[in-house]
Amino acid sequence: MKALCNREGLLAAFGMVSGVVPARSPKPILQNVKLVADADEGSVLMGTDLEVGIRHRVLGMKVEQPGSAILPTARFGSILRTTPDEELAIETDGDHLIVRGLHAEFQLPGEDPSLYPEVPDFAASAYHVVTAANLRKLIRRTMFATDVESTRYALGGVLIELTAESITMVGTDGRRLARMVAPAEAENNAPNPAGSPVIPVKALKLLERNLNDDDPPVHIAVQAGAAVLVRTDLAVIYSRLVEGRFPRYQDVFPSHADVKVPLEAGPLRLAVEQASIVTSDESRGVDFQFGGGFLKLASQAADVGSSHIELPIHYEGKPVEITFDPRYLVDALKTLEDNAAVTAELIDAKNAAVFKTDDRYTYVVMPLTRDR
């Protein structure tokens, strides 16, 4: 293999791919990145930990002799970051990987590229299509509500539901639940995925990093309940699905709401953050009192102090008092624009509260119990 590459283009692709490379692995070759240089098909960088994998196109590469090379993640990444050269020559001679710039040359031990596991490419002819902006928003608004430490493995990922007209993503840790629905299309009559496919958080983080709002639409194909493939503008991301049964999330939503309170995301988040300043691990709760044109927030913790915050709101209905862990509200509100309209649907201090936005986002959080 022999090629001349644009350093910036290779560094951008390498930064994306190296994020999936494991720090330790029973298969040491997985701690590297594979480069496939092909003038006709386009050059590609690959990385995988056997659970999640990525194929990323490399822009600005001129291939003199097609072939493959194994790139040691740490050392090759350091070369890319520290060299000032606009272009680098990369070649292999069987036993070595050689990297040359204008005033520097590196010779690294070579490894057999054929030993590197193949990362699946996107080959589906029927798939679902969603805009990159919507998919980023879906991931951002649901992924935070998962629980990667749970022994219930399905809680360590986000459920994805695909139909001919929509995509739904749901994340929960058993104490809160985030769901969002966005438009989608089924290309070539793509069937709705069977079962309850759950994408692991690691794959979602990798996917979000590879998305920009103005990118072309994204293609999604779920493979027989075992894996998912996602094709973005520059990459194909593969992931095995999380094993285990996802909770029947529909049962979490209250059947009715006694009170509906209009709010604004930014001011509400700031008020909750202020109230949480004097909470502690032993006294985490913040009391919320809705009514009389105000939302009053109060918290108190021994040896820390107390806080009383008032937020003017457009609500004059019957008073409702409820206690929340402020972290759960702040996590959700951070994913919204500050001027986003949010409606809080409440019953009482013991039942789940529901927060909804105009763009089909729903967040359910259980209140804390507190002696009153």
Buried (B, 14 or more C-beta within 10 A) or exposed (E): BBBBBBBEBBBBBBBBBBBBBBEEBEEEBBBBBBBBBBEEEEBBBBBBBEBBBBBBBBBBBBBEEBBBBBBBBEBBBEBBEEBEEEBBBBBBEEEEBBBBBEEEEBEBEBBEBEEBBEBBEBEBEEBBBBBBBBBBBBBBBBBBBBBEEBEBBBBBBBBBBBBEEBBBBBBBBEBBBBBBBBEBBBBEEBEEBEEBBBBBBBBBBBBBBBBEEEBEBBBBBBBEEEBBBBBBBBBBBBBBBBEBEBBEBEEBBBEEBEBEBEBBBBBBBBBBBBBBEBBEEEBBBBBBBBBEEBBBBBBBBEEBEEBEBEBEBEBEEEEBBBBBBBBBBBBBBEBBEEEBBBBBBBBEBEBBBBBBBEBEBBBBBBBBEEEE
